[in-house]
Amino acid sequence: MKKFADTPNAEKILNDNRLKKTAAGLRVLAILASCKNTAVTLPWLVKKTKGLNRATLYGVLRRLEMKKIIYKVFDVDGTPHYALYPADLSGRDPEVFLHFYCSQCRKVYRLPAPDFIAAPFPGEFKTARYMFLMNGICRSCNTI
């Protein structure tokens, strides 16, 4: 499975995943690619995709998530934030995600994944993804 955070070519991403090249899909991928290591909320995406109705946006996000081009992480309030899969996670199993939620500006930042061995689970459990969310004040808000 390919990870695309460092790939600016939205058309190639859609082609590689056998998805239709729609204006909505291309626009959403371009916006998410411009966010680098920040995950964004649906209301933020709605503002950035002016003229795109919510149903279309939901459909694009759902298809991209199903193809594992994007993922969502939930903040401390349960709000989903969307981001492209980071390129450096390809080949890692299970996937490890570390995020930081700033309680002041309410942004979610993706941090470098920790390199650790996960706690063992009983045999009937199979872990596919670890998601960690740290909470505090980001660098930008801390300097104000």
Beta strands, then each sheet from edge to edge (+ up, - down):
strand 1: 38-41
strand 2: 70-74
strand 3: 80-84
strand 4: 95-102
strand 5: 108-111
strand 6: 129-136
sheet 1: 2+ 3- 1+ 5- 4+ 6+
end
